[in-house]
Amino acid sequence: MVTKDNIYSDLAVPPGFFLQDVIDDLEMSKSELADKLGQSEEWVADLLSGKESIAPDIARRLTEITDVPVHIWSGLEERYRITLSRAAKRKTG
């Protein structure tokens, strides 16, 4: 008999958490990141907190800015949104 248990973390970590570490390592301010992304500082703050998503075009631009591969940004975003979705489903039953 084979059983398959899917174990998932219910800790939703926004990709902005990782992005903050990356820009800190690059000694880049949030203001500078906003300029490079062509976005407002408020939008960048929302990106870092997970209120804004890393869309494919933002992932590509983040790669150009940070040298972190685009699939990393996209994967972190996807995992975060899936975790949020699972948590919402558990709440509603």
Sequence and secondary structure as in RCSB ss.txt:
>XXXX:A:sequence
MVTKDNIYSDLAVPPGFFLQDVIDDLEMSKSELADKLGQSEEWVADLLSGKESIAPDIARRLTEITDVPVHIWSG
LEERYRITLSRAAKRKTG
>XXXX:A:secstr
              HHHHHHHHHHHTT  HHHHHHHHT  HHHHHHHHHTSS   HHHHHHHHHHH   HHHHHH
HHHHHHHHHHHHHHHHH 
